[in-house]
């Protein structure tokens, strides 16, 4: 289960307005209901590959430089001052966690999985190795989704903001999350110029 900070509350710097959370929650559930896992996986891959391609053109110094961007819908305030490599590091962490959650849900082997929000905060010293790490993770994630097929398991795991989600909904969330952080990378790149 993904959990909030130890005290059960979100620190002010991570809060997203309630209306944005509601829209995102509805978007995840509708997307998962009407789009096949195979199609969602293609979009997951496309968004990650776009983030990778944008990152590959940077020098190590550019990729490691934290840049403050304006907050946009869906992004936490404390994510506004990340580098491109920090953003990739976050994607690797979150997608690794979602890979484990989907496996646990689909195999009915929850084994007490617990992921806290603080566990997916990027390392400030993240480097260019995050590009390859994300590429490898995308292949591992894709292999798992293809293995589980239509993601019809009735199991659920709770998300701290969206509540109980099925494997298919977690899959949709991973794809939308990739998209949001790909947009973040584009915004960081515009500030690097």
Backbone as numpy.savetxt, mean C-alpha at the origin, in Angstrom:
# Nx Ny Nz CAx CAy CAz Cx Cy Cz
-3.86 -9.10 11.94 -4.70 -7.93 11.94 -3.81 -6.70 11.94
-4.18 -5.72 11.20 -3.45 -4.45 11.25 -4.05 -3.64 12.38
-3.19 -3.15 13.21 -3.66 -2.42 14.39 -3.15 -1.00 14.40
-3.87 -0.16 15.13 -3.45 1.21 15.34 -2.25 1.25 16.27
-1.81 2.45 16.54 -0.71 2.63 17.50 -1.07 1.94 18.81
-0.07 1.69 19.61 -0.26 0.91 20.84 -1.39 1.43 21.72
-1.60 2.73 21.76 -2.65 3.28 22.63 -4.03 3.21 21.98
-4.13 2.68 20.75 -5.42 2.50 20.10 -5.91 3.71 19.33
-5.16 4.78 19.32 -5.60 5.98 18.60 -4.62 6.29 17.49
-5.08 7.07 16.55 -4.20 7.52 15.48 -3.55 8.82 15.92
-2.21 8.93 15.80 -1.59 10.21 16.11 -2.12 11.27 15.15
-2.18 12.53 15.57 -2.74 13.58 14.72 -2.10 13.65 13.33
-0.80 13.36 13.24 -0.14 13.49 11.94 -0.54 12.40 10.95
-1.23 11.35 11.40 -1.62 10.28 10.48 -3.10 10.31 10.14
-3.82 11.20 10.72 -5.27 11.22 10.49 -5.61 11.68 9.09
-6.57 10.98 8.54 -7.15 11.37 7.25 -8.58 11.76 7.57
-9.08 12.85 6.98 -10.46 13.27 7.29 -11.46 12.12 7.09
-12.46 12.11 7.96 -13.45 11.03 7.96 -14.10 10.88 6.59
-14.44 11.97 5.93 -15.10 11.84 4.63 -14.21 11.16 3.60
-12.89 11.38 3.68 -11.98 10.70 2.76 -11.91 9.21 3.06
-11.93 8.87 4.33 -11.92 7.46 4.71 -13.19 6.76 4.23
-14.32 7.43 4.37 -15.59 6.84 3.94 -15.60 6.61 2.43
-15.12 7.59 1.68 -15.06 7.45 0.22 -14.11 6.32 -0.16
-12.96 6.26 0.49 -11.98 5.21 0.20 -12.55 3.84 0.54
-13.21 3.73 1.69 -13.81 2.46 2.10 -14.84 2.00 1.07
-15.71 2.89 0.67 -16.72 2.55 -0.34 -16.05 2.18 -1.66
-15.02 2.94 -2.05 -14.31 2.66 -3.29 -13.68 1.28 -3.29
-13.05 0.89 -2.19 -12.43 -0.44 -2.07 -13.48 -1.53 -2.22
-14.60 -1.37 -1.51 -15.63 -2.40 -1.52 -16.32 -2.52 -2.88
-16.58 -1.40 -3.52 -17.21 -1.44 -4.85 -16.24 -2.02 -5.87
-15.00 -1.55 -5.85 -13.98 -2.06 -6.78 -13.84 -3.57 -6.65
-13.75 -4.06 -5.41 -13.60 -5.49 -5.18 -14.84 -6.28 -5.62
-16.01 -5.67 -5.53 -17.25 -6.36 -5.89 -17.47 -6.47 -7.39
-17.01 -5.49 -8.15 -17.36 -5.44 -9.57 -16.21 -5.72 -10.52
-15.00 -5.82 -10.00 -13.85 -6.04 -10.88 -13.19 -7.37 -10.47
-12.83 -8.15 -11.46 -12.25 -9.47 -11.17 -10.86 -9.32 -10.53
-10.47 -10.29 -9.70 -9.13 -10.24 -9.13 -8.03 -10.19 -10.20
-8.26 -10.84 -11.32 -7.27 -10.82 -12.40 -7.08 -9.40 -12.95
-8.18 -8.70 -13.14 -8.12 -7.32 -13.63 -7.50 -6.40 -12.58
-7.87 -6.61 -11.33 -7.28 -5.82 -10.25 -5.77 -6.06 -10.19
-5.36 -7.31 -10.38 -3.93 -7.63 -10.36 -3.19 -6.92 -11.49
-3.79 -6.84 -12.67 -3.15 -6.10 -13.78 -2.92 -4.65 -13.37
-3.91 -4.04 -12.72 -3.78 -2.65 -12.29 -2.75 -2.52 -11.17
-2.73 -3.48 -10.25 -1.73 -3.52 -9.17 -0.34 -3.47 -9.79
-0.13 -4.34 -10.75 1.16 -4.45 -11.43 1.51 -3.16 -12.18
0.54 -2.63 -12.91 0.77 -1.40 -13.69 1.17 -0.24 -12.79
0.47 -0.07 -11.68 0.78 1.05 -10.77 2.17 0.88 -10.16
2.50 -0.34 -9.73 3.82 -0.58 -9.15 4.92 -0.38 -10.19
4.69 -0.87 -11.40 5.70 -0.72 -12.47 5.89 0.75 -12.84
4.83 1.53 -12.80 4.96 2.97 -13.06 5.79 3.64 -11.97
5.55 3.26 -10.72 6.34 3.82 -9.60 7.81 3.44 -9.76
8.06 2.20 -10.16 9.43 1.74 -10.37 10.10 2.51 -11.50
9.40 2.65 -12.62 9.96 3.36 -13.78 10.29 4.81 -13.43
9.41 5.46 -12.69 9.67 6.84 -12.28 10.91 6.92 -11.39
11.09 5.93 -10.54 12.19 5.92 -9.59 13.53 5.60 -10.23
13.51 4.79 -11.27 14.75 4.35 -11.90 15.50 5.49 -12.59
14.81 6.54 -12.93 15.47 7.64 -13.65 16.17 8.63 -12.73
16.09 8.39 -11.43 16.68 9.32 -10.46 18.11 8.93 -10.10
18.90 9.92 -9.75 20.20 9.63 -9.14 19.93 9.18 -7.71
20.85 8.46 -7.09 20.64 8.06 -5.69 20.38 9.25 -4.76
21.03 10.37 -5.04 20.82 11.56 -4.20 19.40 12.09 -4.36
18.91 12.14 -5.59 17.54 12.61 -5.81 16.53 11.67 -5.17
16.73 10.38 -5.34 15.80 9.40 -4.80 15.74 9.41 -3.28
16.83 9.78 -2.63 16.89 9.77 -1.17 16.48 11.10 -0.54
16.29 12.14 -1.35 15.98 13.46 -0.81 14.51 13.58 -0.41
14.21 13.77 0.89 12.81 13.99 1.29 12.32 15.33 0.74
11.11 15.32 0.25 10.52 16.52 -0.35 9.14 16.70 0.25
8.83 17.91 0.67 7.49 18.19 1.21 6.54 18.49 0.04
5.42 17.75 0.04 4.39 17.97 -0.97 3.10 18.38 -0.26
2.18 18.90 -1.03 0.86 19.23 -0.47 0.10 17.94 -0.22
-0.66 17.93 0.86 -1.49 16.76 1.14 -2.57 16.65 0.07
-2.83 15.45 -0.37 -3.91 15.22 -1.33 -4.80 14.12 -0.77
-6.03 13.98 -1.29 -6.96 13.01 -0.71 -6.37 11.61 -0.59
-6.51 11.06 0.62 -6.07 9.70 0.88 -4.70 9.57 1.49
-3.91 10.63 1.47 -2.55 10.53 2.01 -2.51 11.13 3.41
-1.77 10.46 4.27 -1.63 10.93 5.64 -0.69 12.13 5.67
-0.93 13.01 6.60 -0.12 14.22 6.70 1.36 13.91 6.91
1.66 12.89 7.72 3.07 12.61 7.99 3.77 11.94 6.81
3.03 11.62 5.76 3.63 11.05 4.54 4.03 12.13 3.54
3.77 13.37 3.88 4.01 14.47 2.94 5.47 14.88 2.82
6.34 14.35 3.66 7.74 14.74 3.63 8.63 13.51 3.50
8.35 12.72 2.48 9.10 11.51 2.21 9.93 11.68 0.96
10.94 10.84 0.84 11.70 10.74 -0.41 11.02 9.69 -1.29
11.46 9.62 -2.54 10.94 8.58 -3.44 11.28 7.21 -2.86
12.50 7.03 -2.37 12.89 5.73 -1.83 12.10 5.37 -0.57
11.78 6.36 0.25 10.93 6.10 1.41 9.55 5.63 0.97
9.03 6.24 -0.08 7.72 5.86 -0.60 7.76 4.42 -1.10
8.81 4.05 -1.82 8.96 2.67 -2.28 9.09 1.71 -1.10
9.85 2.12 -0.08 10.02 1.29 1.12 8.66 1.01 1.76
7.84 2.04 1.85 6.49 1.90 2.40 5.67 0.93 1.55
5.74 1.06 0.24 5.00 0.15 -0.63 5.45 -1.30 -0.44
6.74 -1.51 -0.29 7.25 -2.86 -0.06 6.68 -3.41 1.25
6.73 -2.61 2.31 6.23 -3.06 3.61 4.74 -3.37 3.58
3.96 -2.45 3.05 2.51 -2.63 3.03 2.12 -3.81 2.15
2.71 -3.90 0.96 2.34 -4.99 0.06 2.82 -6.34 0.58
3.92 -6.37 1.30 4.36 -7.60 1.95 3.33 -8.02 3.01
2.88 -7.06 3.79 1.87 -7.35 4.82 0.56 -7.84 4.20
0.13 -7.18 3.13 -1.12 -7.59 2.49 -0.97 -8.97 1.84
0.21 -9.27 1.32 0.46 -10.61 0.79 0.25 -11.65 1.89
0.79 -11.40 3.07 0.63 -12.32 4.20 -0.83 -12.41 4.63
-1.52 -11.29 4.65 -2.93 -11.29 5.06 -3.79 -12.08 4.08
-3.59 -11.87 2.80 -4.38 -12.60 1.80 -4.11 -14.09 1.92
-2.86 -14.46 2.10 -2.53 -15.88 2.28 -3.23 -16.44 3.51
-3.18 -15.71 4.61 -3.81 -16.16 5.85 -5.32 -16.31 5.68
-5.95 -15.36 5.03 -7.40 -15.42 4.83 -7.77 -16.60 3.93
-7.07 -16.75 2.83 -7.42 -17.78 1.86 -7.05 -19.19 2.31
-6.08 -19.31 3.18 -5.68 -20.64 3.64 -6.26 -20.97 5.01
-7.04 -20.04 5.57 -7.63 -20.22 6.90 -6.59 -20.54 7.96
-5.41 -19.95 7.82 -4.33 -20.13 8.79 -3.87 -18.77 9.29
-4.63 -18.20 10.15 -4.35 -16.82 10.58 -3.12 -16.71 11.46
-2.82 -17.71 12.24 -1.60 -17.76 13.05 -1.28 -16.46 13.76
-2.28 -15.72 14.15 -2.06 -14.52 14.94 -1.33 -13.40 14.22
-1.50 -13.30 12.92 -0.84 -12.22 12.18 -1.32 -10.88 12.73
-0.37 -10.04 13.04 -0.69 -8.70 13.52 0.32 -7.73 12.93
-0.19 -6.72 12.26 0.66 -5.70 11.66 0.17 -4.36 12.21
1.09 -3.63 12.79 0.72 -2.33 13.34 1.08 -1.24 12.34
0.36 -0.14 12.41 0.64 0.97 11.49 2.09 1.43 11.59
2.63 1.42 12.80 4.03 1.84 12.94 4.99 0.86 12.27
4.51 -0.35 11.98 5.36 -1.34 11.30 5.53 -1.07 9.81
4.74 -0.16 9.27 4.83 0.12 7.84 5.29 1.55 7.56
5.91 2.16 8.55 6.52 3.48 8.36 7.87 3.28 7.67
8.15 4.04 6.63 9.41 3.83 5.90 10.63 4.28 6.69
11.76 3.71 6.33 13.03 4.08 6.94 13.56 5.34 6.25
13.97 6.34 7.01 14.48 7.58 6.40 15.71 7.35 5.53
16.46 6.29 5.79 17.67 6.03 5.01 17.43 5.02 3.87
16.17 4.82 3.49 15.86 3.90 2.38 16.63 4.33 1.13
17.12 3.34 0.42 17.97 3.63 -0.75 17.45 3.02 -2.03
18.27 3.07 -3.07 17.86 2.60 -4.39 17.56 1.10 -4.45
17.98 0.34 -3.43 17.65 -1.09 -3.39 16.15 -1.33 -3.28
15.41 -0.31 -2.87 13.95 -0.42 -2.74 13.28 -0.61 -4.10
13.93 -0.15 -5.16 13.38 -0.33 -6.51 13.29 -1.82 -6.82
14.40 -2.53 -6.65 14.41 -3.98 -6.90 13.53 -4.72 -5.91
13.52 -4.26 -4.66 12.68 -4.91 -3.64 11.21 -4.86 -4.04
10.77 -3.72 -4.56 9.38 -3.61 -5.00 9.12 -4.49 -6.21
10.05 -4.54 -7.15 9.87 -5.39 -8.33 9.74 -6.86 -7.93
10.57 -7.30 -7.01 10.51 -8.69 -6.54 9.19 -8.96 -5.81
8.79 -8.01 -4.97 7.55 -8.15 -4.22 6.35 -8.26 -5.16
6.33 -7.46 -6.21 5.22 -7.49 -7.17 5.08 -8.88 -7.77
6.19 -9.51 -8.10 6.14 -10.86 -8.67 5.64 -11.87 -7.64
6.09 -11.76 -6.41 5.64 -12.67 -5.35 4.15 -12.49 -5.09
3.71 -11.23 -5.04 2.30 -10.92 -4.82 1.46 -11.48 -5.97
1.89 -11.25 -7.20 1.15 -11.73 -8.37 1.03 -13.25 -8.36
2.12 -13.93 -8.02 2.10 -15.39 -7.96 1.05 -15.87 -6.96
1.00 -15.23 -5.81 0.03 -15.63 -4.80 -1.40 -15.39 -5.25
-1.67 -14.22 -5.82 -3.03 -13.92 -6.26 -3.45 -14.91 -7.34
-2.57 -15.20 -8.28 -2.89 -16.17 -9.33 -3.15 -17.54 -8.74
-2.41 -17.90 -7.72 -2.58 -19.21 -7.07 -3.94 -19.33 -6.38
-4.39 -18.27 -5.74 -5.66 -18.32 -5.01 -6.87 -18.05 -5.91
-6.65 -17.64 -7.14 -7.74 -17.49 -8.11 -8.74 -16.40 -7.77
-10.03 -16.75 -7.67 -11.07 -15.72 -7.53 -11.17 -15.06 -6.15
-10.34 -15.49 -5.20 -10.34 -14.91 -3.84 -11.74 -14.92 -3.23
-12.33 -16.10 -3.19 -13.71 -16.22 -2.70 -13.81 -16.60 -1.22
-12.70 -16.69 -0.54 -12.72 -17.05 0.88 -13.66 -16.12 1.65
-14.36 -16.69 2.60 -15.28 -15.89 3.42 -14.58 -15.27 4.63
-13.32 -15.59 4.82 -12.58 -15.04 5.95 -12.38 -13.54 5.82
-12.12 -12.89 6.95 -11.92 -11.45 7.01 -10.75 -11.13 7.91
-10.16 -9.97 7.68 -9.21 -9.36 8.60 -9.57 -7.89 8.69
-9.44 -7.34 9.87 -9.83 -5.94 10.08 -8.72 -4.98 9.67
-9.13 -3.93 8.99 -8.26 -2.79 8.69 -8.60 -1.72 9.72
-7.63 -0.96 10.21 -7.94 0.00 11.28 -8.90 1.11 10.88
-8.99 1.41 9.61 -9.88 2.49 9.17 -11.14 1.97 8.49
-11.03 0.84 7.81 -12.14 0.36 6.98 -12.87 -0.83 7.59
-12.40 -1.32 8.70 -13.07 -2.45 9.33 -12.73 -3.76 8.63
-13.62 -4.71 8.77 -13.40 -6.06 8.29 -13.37 -6.11 6.76
-12.28 -6.69 6.20 -12.14 -6.81 4.75 -11.86 -8.26 4.38
-12.41 -8.68 3.25 -12.14 -10.01 2.71 -10.80 -9.97 1.96
-10.33 -11.13 1.54 -9.09 -11.20 0.76 -9.23 -10.38 -0.52
-10.37 -10.48 -1.16 -10.59 -9.73 -2.41 -10.56 -8.23 -2.15
-11.12 -7.80 -1.03 -11.11 -6.37 -0.68 -9.70 -5.90 -0.32
-8.93 -6.74 0.36 -7.53 -6.39 0.64 -6.76 -6.25 -0.67
-7.05 -7.13 -1.63 -6.41 -7.07 -2.95 -6.73 -5.74 -3.63
-8.00 -5.36 -3.59 -8.40 -4.07 -4.18 -7.72 -2.91 -3.46
-7.65 -2.99 -2.14 -7.00 -1.94 -1.36 -5.53 -1.82 -1.73
-4.84 -2.94 -1.90 -3.42 -2.91 -2.28 -3.23 -2.17 -3.59
-4.11 -2.41 -4.53 -4.02 -1.77 -5.85 -4.26 -0.27 -5.74
-5.29 0.12 -5.01 -5.57 1.55 -4.85 -4.45 2.24 -4.05
-3.87 1.52 -3.11 -2.75 2.04 -2.33 -1.54 2.27 -3.23
-1.25 1.32 -4.12 -0.16 1.51 -5.08 -0.38 2.77 -5.91
-1.61 2.94 -6.37 -1.93 4.11 -7.19 -1.68 5.42 -6.43
-2.16 5.48 -5.20 -2.00 6.70 -4.41 -0.52 7.05 -4.23
0.30 6.05 -3.95 1.72 6.35 -3.73 2.47 6.56 -5.04
1.98 6.02 -6.14 2.55 6.38 -7.45 2.30 7.86 -7.72
1.11 8.34 -7.40 0.80 9.77 -7.53 1.72 10.58 -6.62
1.95 10.09 -5.41 2.86 10.78 -4.49 4.25 10.90 -5.10
4.74 9.83 -5.70 6.07 9.88 -6.33 6.09 10.92 -7.44
5.04 10.99 -8.23 4.98 12.02 -9.29 5.05 13.41 -8.71
4.35 13.62 -7.59 4.36 14.94 -6.94 5.75 15.25 -6.37
6.42 14.25 -5.81 7.78 14.45 -5.30 8.71 14.82 -6.47
8.58 14.13 -7.59 9.45 14.40 -8.74 9.27 15.83 -9.25
8.04 16.32 -9.24 7.82 17.72 -9.69 8.51 18.70 -8.77
8.62 18.38 -7.48 9.30 19.26 -6.53 10.80 19.14 -6.60
11.31 18.04 -7.14 12.76 17.86 -7.29 13.31 18.70 -8.43
12.49 19.04 -9.40 12.97 19.80 -10.59 13.42 21.20 -10.23
